[in-house]
Amino acid sequence: MPALPAAPPADRGGRVVPARLAAPRADGTTFITIYLVLLFAIPSRLVVGPLGTIGAPATVVGLTGTGWWLWHQAAQPFGHPLSFQPVRRMSVVFFGAVMLSYIAAVSRPISATESSSAQSGVLLLLSWLGILLVTHDGLPNRERLDTLLRRLALAVGLMAALGVLQFATGRPFTNYIQIPGLEATSSLVSVNERGGFARPAGTAIHPIEFGAVINLMLPLCLHVALHPGPLGRFRRWFPVAAIALSIPLSISRSALVSAAIVLAFLVPTWERRLRRIALVAMSLLGGVVFVAVPGMLGTILGLFSGISGDSSTQSRTGSYGLAWEFIQRSPLIGRGFLTFLPEYRILDNQYLGLLIDCGVVGLVTLLALFGTGIVVSLICRRRSTDPATRSLGQSLAAATASATASFALFDAFSFPMFAGATFLILGITGCLFNLERIQKALPPKGAARERPGVAVASMPSVAAASIGHPGETG
């Protein structure tokens, strides 16, 4: 962990001088950057052997983040007036629902496999929550948030480019990744086939996860491209171009549906000139893909025209009867998080799986968490006059809506890259909400150096005492 910097200057009355906070050398942005590298560069199947399913390096870092956040929070005062954190509160409520289901699991006769899965599920969720909470409370200012967004766009763009290379060559490349201390839980082959075409997965477990992740991050990559800061033209548009090319090449219904949702959220908010440019760009991209790859258009159209006879669709609809048998045994709190094992049935619908595992309480709290993320993002957009903040708020709403839809299209919690990325998006949403509130509490540039009544204890931890500044609020 990085060394903790000293507390900021305060006047004789104990009040923080309301100046723009300078970022420390290592803070939440540094921590999440490490997480991004591990999440997108190392396939999820490579794990620390003794830890099993929770042994992926990104998962271990997430658990470390949970411990870091809890340690930091223990030093914070209670009851400051700006303590309302809707995203953080709903994430804790969802975790409470999962713990209720875990209690239900260990209170009934349970097999060793289900017991192990329930314990792993709780630890996985703690890891994802750790990333949410560190992002939510650990980024000290908007500059560091923008830095994180640029790094995130680059990481996703590189994975999308790997997917394009996999499609073009038919080779997975991930099989060549060997890291001392890590072992593969299964084969690292990440190129499947559909309609005679190679389906890339990048470093994800499956092409479905690959398509879901790049769609989840597409709105933020577009935001970075439109508000690039110090980035050059290639660096700002490379992730967008790689993702846009990868979406049709993934040959995934869920990816195409998610892309449509993202565009439905973003395009109406763009200026007319930008909408026209986007329409031309999408037309040219579609033309290039369908001309350069003969048969691709028919394959993609067949994903929807032949949906009634598709095996994955039949598997989904055929699961309802079996799912209901499990749901009615414990409809409120379920049978235990992630205890409905894949060998029982692959549901391809995380909401249905969560209804079995965590009951109505778990399903409602997860939907409330997603709904909170969307509403908070739109509030940030509506309340701000800054074009970049308005763009970021709408992009986060689009990303959360994409995640919400994806959870209905595959077993999202079984894919750690997508689940971790989803909780990261929610953490960024909460961070933006907090930073905007703190920005309004600070005096404008050139104003008096101190605002009476703004005391140390009244400043929320996200700005006055990020994870790197535990002593600044008390």
C-alpha positions in Angstrom: 0.0 0.0 0.0 1.3 3.5 -0.7 2.5 5.7 2.2 -0.1 8.0 3.6 0.5 11.7 3.1 0.1 14.3 5.8 -3.2 16.1 6.5 -3.8 19.3 4.5 -3.3 22.7 6.1 -6.0 23.9 8.5 -6.5 27.3 10.2 -6.4 27.9 14.0 -10.1 27.0 14.3 -9.5 23.6 12.9 -11.1 24.3 9.5 -9.7 23.1 6.2 -8.7 25.8 3.9 -11.0 25.2 0.9 -8.4 25.0 -1.8 -8.3 22.7 -4.8 -6.9 19.4 -3.6 -3.7 18.2 -5.1 -3.6 14.5 -5.9 -1.0 12.4 -4.0 1.5 10.4 -5.9 -0.4 7.2 -5.2 -4.1 7.2 -4.4 -7.2 5.3 -5.5 -6.5 6.0 -9.2 -3.2 4.2 -8.8 -4.8 1.3 -7.1 -7.6 0.9 -9.7 -5.0 1.2 -12.5 -3.3 -1.8 -11.1 -6.6 -3.6 -11.0 -7.3 -2.7 -14.7 -4.0 -4.1 -15.8 -4.6 -7.4 -14.0 -8.3 -7.5 -15.1 -7.7 -7.0 -18.8 -4.2 -8.3 -19.4 -4.4 -11.6 -17.4 -7.0 -14.1 -18.5 -9.5 -14.9 -15.6 -8.6 -18.6 -15.9 -5.1 -18.0 -14.6 -5.2 -18.1 -10.9 -3.1 -18.7 -7.8 -3.7 -22.4 -7.5 -4.4 -22.8 -3.8 -7.0 -20.1 -3.9 -9.1 -21.7 -6.7 -11.9 -19.6 -8.2 -11.0 -16.6 -6.1 -7.3 -16.8 -7.0 -7.4 -14.5 -10.1 -4.9 -11.7 -9.5 -7.7 -9.1 -10.1 -9.9 -10.7 -7.6 -7.1 -10.7 -5.0 -6.5 -7.0 -5.6 -10.2 -6.4 -5.2 -10.2 -8.1 -1.8 -7.2 -6.0 -0.8 -9.2 -3.0 -1.8 -12.1 -4.1 0.5 -9.7 -4.3 3.5 -8.1 -1.0 2.6 -11.5 0.7 2.5 -12.7 -0.8 5.7 -9.5 0.2 7.5 -9.9 3.8 6.2 -13.5 4.0 7.2 -12.8 3.0 10.7 -10.8 6.3 11.1 -13.6 8.5 9.8 -16.1 10.5 11.9 -19.9 9.8 11.8 -22.7 12.1 11.0 -21.2 14.8 8.7 -23.8 16.6 6.7 -22.7 15.5 3.3 -22.6 11.8 4.1 -25.5 10.7 1.8 -24.0 8.2 -0.7 -26.8 6.5 -2.7 -24.6 4.2 -4.7 -22.5 3.1 -1.8 -25.6 2.5 0.4 -27.3 0.4 -2.2 -24.2 -1.7 -2.7 -24.1 -2.4 1.0 -27.8 -3.3 0.9 -27.2 -5.7 -1.9 -24.4 -7.3 0.0 -26.7 -7.7 3.0 -29.2 -9.5 0.8 -26.4 -11.8 -0.4 -25.4 -12.5 3.2 -29.0 -13.4 4.1 -28.9 -16.0 1.3 -25.5 -17.3 2.6 -27.0 -17.8 6.0 -29.9 -19.7 4.4 -27.3 -21.8 2.5 -25.3 -22.8 5.6 -28.5 -23.4 7.6 -29.7 -26.2 5.4 -28.3 -29.5 4.3 -25.8 -28.6 1.6 -23.2 -30.5 -0.5 -19.5 -29.7 -0.2 -19.6 -28.4 -3.8 -22.4 -25.9 -3.1 -20.8 -24.9 0.2 -17.6 -24.1 -1.5 -19.4 -22.2 -4.2 -21.3 -20.2 -1.6 -18.1 -19.2 0.2 -16.4 -18.3 -3.1 -19.4 -16.3 -4.1 -19.3 -14.1 -1.0 -15.5 -13.5 -1.5 -16.0 -12.7 -5.2 -18.7 -10.2 -4.3 -16.5 -8.6 -1.6 -13.7 -8.2 -4.2 -16.1 -6.5 -6.6 -17.4 -4.3 -3.8 -13.9 -3.4 -2.9 -13.3 -2.0 -6.4 -16.6 -0.1 -6.2 -15.8 1.4 -2.8 -12.2 2.3 -3.6 -13.3 4.0 -6.8 -16.2 5.6 -5.0 -14.2 7.1 -2.2 -10.6 7.0 -3.2 -10.2 9.4 -6.1 -9.4 12.8 -4.6 -10.4 15.2 -7.5 -11.7 15.4 -11.0 -8.3 15.4 -12.5 -7.5 12.0 -11.1 -10.9 10.7 -12.2 -10.2 11.8 -15.8 -6.8 10.2 -15.6 -8.4 6.9 -14.6 -10.9 7.2 -17.5 -8.2 7.7 -20.0 -6.3 4.6 -18.7 -9.5 2.6 -18.7 -10.2 3.5 -22.3 -6.7 2.4 -23.3 -7.0 -0.9 -21.5 -10.3 -1.7 -23.1 -9.1 -0.5 -26.5 -6.1 -2.9 -26.4 -8.4 -5.8 -25.5 -10.7 -5.0 -28.3 -7.8 -4.8 -30.7 -6.7 -8.3 -29.5 -10.2 -9.5 -30.3 -9.9 -8.1 -33.9 -6.5 -9.9 -34.2 -8.0 -13.1 -33.0 -10.9 -12.9 -35.5 -8.5 -12.2 -38.4 -6.0 -15.0 -37.5 -8.2 -17.5 -35.8 -5.5 -17.8 -33.1 -6.3 -17.1 -29.4 -2.8 -15.9 -28.4 -3.8 -16.1 -24.7 -2.4 -19.6 -24.7 1.1 -18.1 -24.8 0.5 -16.2 -21.5 2.5 -17.9 -18.8 3.0 -16.1 -15.4 5.1 -17.7 -12.6 2.9 -18.6 -9.7 -0.3 -18.8 -11.7 -1.9 -21.9 -13.1 -4.8 -22.4 -15.6 -8.1 -23.7 -14.2 -9.0 -24.8 -17.7 -7.8 -24.3 -21.3 -7.1 -20.7 -22.2 -8.4 -21.1 -25.8 -10.5 -17.9 -26.3 -11.6 -18.3 -29.9 -14.9 -20.1 -30.6 -16.8 -20.5 -33.8 -20.2 -19.5 -35.1 -21.5 -19.5 -38.6 -18.1 -20.5 -39.9 -16.4 -17.4 -38.3 -13.9 -17.3 -35.5 -15.5 -15.6 -32.4 -12.9 -13.6 -30.5 -12.9 -13.4 -26.7 -9.8 -11.2 -26.1 -8.6 -12.1 -22.6 -12.2 -12.8 -21.4 -13.5 -16.3 -20.7 -16.0 -16.4 -23.5 -17.0 -14.2 -26.6 -20.2 -13.3 -24.8 -18.2 -11.8 -21.9 -15.9 -10.1 -24.4 -18.9 -8.4 -26.2 -20.5 -7.4 -23.0 -17.4 -5.8 -21.5 -16.5 -3.8 -24.6 -20.1 -2.5 -24.8 -20.0 -1.7 -21.1 -17.0 0.5 -21.6 -17.9 2.0 -25.0 -19.7 5.0 -23.5 -16.7 5.9 -21.4 -14.4 5.5 -24.4 -16.7 7.8 -26.4 -16.6 10.3 -23.6 -12.8 10.3 -23.5 -12.7 10.7 -27.3 -15.0 13.7 -27.1 -13.3 15.2 -24.1 -9.7 14.0 -24.5 -7.7 16.4 -22.3 -4.0 16.0 -23.3 -4.6 13.0 -25.6 -3.7 13.1 -29.3 -6.1 12.2 -32.1 -5.0 8.6 -32.4 -4.9 7.9 -28.7 -8.4 9.3 -28.2 -10.1 7.5 -31.1 -8.2 4.2 -31.1 -10.3 2.6 -28.3 -13.6 3.7 -30.0 -12.5 2.3 -33.4 -11.3 -1.0 -31.9 -14.5 -1.5 -29.9 -16.8 -0.5 -32.9 -15.0 -3.0 -35.1 -15.1 -5.8 -32.4 -18.8 -5.6 -31.7 -20.0 -7.2 -35.0 -17.0 -9.5 -35.1 -18.0 -11.0 -31.7 -21.1 -12.4 -33.5 -23.1 -12.1 -30.3 -26.7 -11.1 -29.9 -26.1 -9.7 -26.4 -23.3 -7.5 -27.7 -25.5 -6.1 -30.5 -28.4 -5.5 -28.1 -26.2 -3.8 -25.6 -24.7 -1.6 -28.4 -28.2 -0.5 -29.4 -29.0 0.4 -25.8 -25.8 2.4 -25.5 -26.5 4.3 -28.7 -30.1 4.9 -27.6 -28.8 6.6 -24.4 -26.1 8.6 -26.1 -27.1 9.7 -29.6 -30.1 11.8 -28.6 -27.9 13.9 -26.3 -25.3 14.7 -29.0 -25.3 17.8 -31.1 -26.8 17.5 -34.6 -23.4 17.7 -36.2 -22.0 14.9 -34.0 -25.0 12.7 -34.7 -24.5 13.1 -38.5 -20.8 12.2 -38.1 -21.7 9.2 -36.0 -24.3 8.0 -38.5 -21.7 8.3 -41.4 -19.1 6.5 -39.4 -21.3 3.6 -38.4 -22.5 3.3 -42.0 -18.9 3.2 -43.3 -17.9 0.7 -40.6 -20.8 -1.6 -41.4 -20.0 -1.4 -45.1 -16.3 -2.2 -44.5 -17.1 -5.2 -42.2 -19.7 -6.7 -44.4 -17.7 -6.2 -47.6 -14.4 -7.3 -46.2 -16.0 -10.4 -44.5 -18.3 -12.1 -46.9 -21.2 -13.8 -45.2 -21.0 -11.7 -42.0 -24.2 -9.8 -42.7 -26.2 -13.0 -43.2 -24.7 -14.5 -40.0 -25.6 -11.5 -37.9 -29.1 -11.3 -39.4 -29.5 -15.0 -38.7 -28.9 -14.3 -35.0 -32.2 -12.6 -34.8 -34.3 -14.1 -37.7 -33.7 -17.7 -36.4 -33.8 -16.9 -32.8 -36.8 -19.2 -32.1 -34.8 -22.2 -33.2 -31.5 -21.2 -31.7 -30.2 -23.7 -29.1 -29.2 -21.0 -26.6 -32.7 -19.4 -26.8 -34.4 -22.8 -26.3 -32.1 -23.4 -23.3 -33.2 -20.1 -21.8 -36.9 -20.7 -22.3 -36.6 -24.3 -21.2 -35.1 -23.3 -17.9 -38.2 -21.6 -16.5 -39.9 -24.7 -15.2 -36.8 -26.0 -13.5 -36.0 -22.5 -12.1 -39.5 -22.2 -10.6 -39.1 -25.5 -8.7 -36.0 -24.0 -7.0 -37.5 -20.5 -6.5 -40.7 -21.7 -4.7 -38.6 -23.5 -2.1 -37.2 -20.2 -0.7 -38.7 -17.3 -2.6 -37.7 -14.5 -0.3 -33.9 -15.0 0.4 -33.1 -17.9 -1.9 -30.9 -20.9 -1.4 -27.4 -19.2 -1.3 -25.5 -16.9 -3.6 -24.0 -18.9 -6.6 -25.2 -22.3 -5.2 -27.3 -23.0 -8.3 -24.4 -24.7 -10.1 -23.8 -24.8 -13.9 -24.1 -28.5 -13.8 -27.7 -28.2 -12.7 -28.6 -25.9 -15.6 -27.0 -23.0 -17.5 -29.7 -20.3 -17.3 -28.1 -17.6 -19.5 -30.1 -15.1 -17.4 -28.5 -13.7 -14.2 -31.7 -12.3 -12.9 -33.3 -15.7 -13.0 -30.3 -17.2 -11.4 -30.2 -14.5 -8.7 -33.9 -15.1 -8.0 -33.0 -18.8 -7.3 -29.9 -17.9 -5.3 -30.9 -14.8 -3.3 -34.7 -14.7 -3.7 -36.9 -11.7 -4.3 -34.8 -9.7 -1.8 -31.6 -10.2 -3.8 -33.2 -9.5 -7.1 -34.9 -6.3 -6.0 -31.8 -5.0 -4.3 -29.6 -5.6 -7.4 -32.1 -3.9 -9.7 -32.3 -1.0 -7.2 -28.5 -0.8 -7.3 -28.5 -0.5 -11.1 -31.4 1.9 -11.0 -29.6 4.1 -8.4 -26.5 4.2 -10.7 -28.6 5.3 -13.6 -30.5 8.0 -11.7 -27.4 9.3 -10.0 -25.6 9.6 -13.3 -28.5 11.5 -14.8 -28.6 13.8 -11.8 -24.9 14.6 -12.3 -25.7 15.5 -15.9 -28.7 17.6 -15.1 -27.2 19.6 -12.3 -23.9 20.4 -14.1 -23.2 23.2 -16.6 -19.8 21.7 -17.5 -20.0 20.0 -20.9 -17.5 17.3 -19.9 -19.4 16.5 -16.7 -22.7 16.3 -18.6 -21.1 14.0 -21.1 -19.6 11.7 -18.4 -22.9 11.6 -16.5 -24.8 10.5 -19.6 -22.0 8.0 -20.5 -22.2 6.4 -17.1 -26.0 6.1 -17.4 -25.6 4.4 -20.7 -22.9 2.0 -19.4 -25.1 1.0 -16.4 -28.1 0.5 -18.7 -25.9 -1.7 -20.8 -24.9 -3.8 -17.8 -28.6 -4.0 -16.7 -29.6 -5.5 -20.0 -26.6 -7.8 -20.1 -27.5 -9.4 -16.8 -30.7 -10.6 -18.5 -28.7 -12.1 -21.4 -26.1 -14.3 -19.7 -24.9 -15.5 -16.3 -23.0 -12.4 -15.6 -21.7 -13.3 -12.1 -20.0 -16.4 -13.6 -17.8 -14.0 -15.6 -15.4 -12.1 -13.3 -14.2 -9.6 -15.9 -17.7 -8.4 -16.7 -18.8 -8.4 -13.1 -15.7 -6.5 -11.9 -16.1 -4.0 -14.7 -19.8 -3.5 -13.8 -19.0 -2.7 -10.2 -16.2 -0.4 -11.4 -18.7 1.6 -13.4 -20.9 2.0 -10.3 -17.9 3.1 -8.3 -17.1 5.8 -10.9 -20.7 6.9 -10.8 -20.6 7.4 -7.1 -17.3 9.2 -7.3 -18.6 11.7 -9.9 -21.6 12.3 -7.7 -19.4 13.1 -4.7 -16.9 15.2 -6.5 -19.7 17.3 -8.0 -21.2 17.9 -4.6 -17.8 18.9 -3.1 -17.1 21.2 -6.1 -20.2 23.1 -5.2 -19.2 23.3 -1.6 -15.8 24.9 -2.5 -15.5 28.6 -3.2 -14.9 29.6 -6.8 -11.3 30.4 -7.9 -10.3 33.8 -6.8 -12.9 33.9 -4.0 -12.0 34.2 -0.3 -9.7 31.5 1.0 -12.1 30.3 3.7 -15.8 29.8 3.9 -17.1 30.1 7.4 -18.8 27.0 8.7 -17.0 24.5 6.4 -15.3 22.4 9.0 -13.1 19.4 8.7 -15.7 17.0 10.0 -18.2 18.3 7.4 -16.2 17.2 4.4 -17.0 13.8 3.0 -14.1 11.4 2.6 -14.2 11.4 -1.2 -12.7 14.8 -1.5 -11.3 16.0 1.9 -10.1 12.5 2.9 -9.7 10.1 0.1 -8.4 6.7 0.9 -5.0 8.2 0.6 -5.9 10.9 3.2 -7.4 9.2 6.2 -6.7 12.1 8.6 -8.3 14.9 6.7 -11.8 14.7 8.1 -11.1 14.3 11.8 
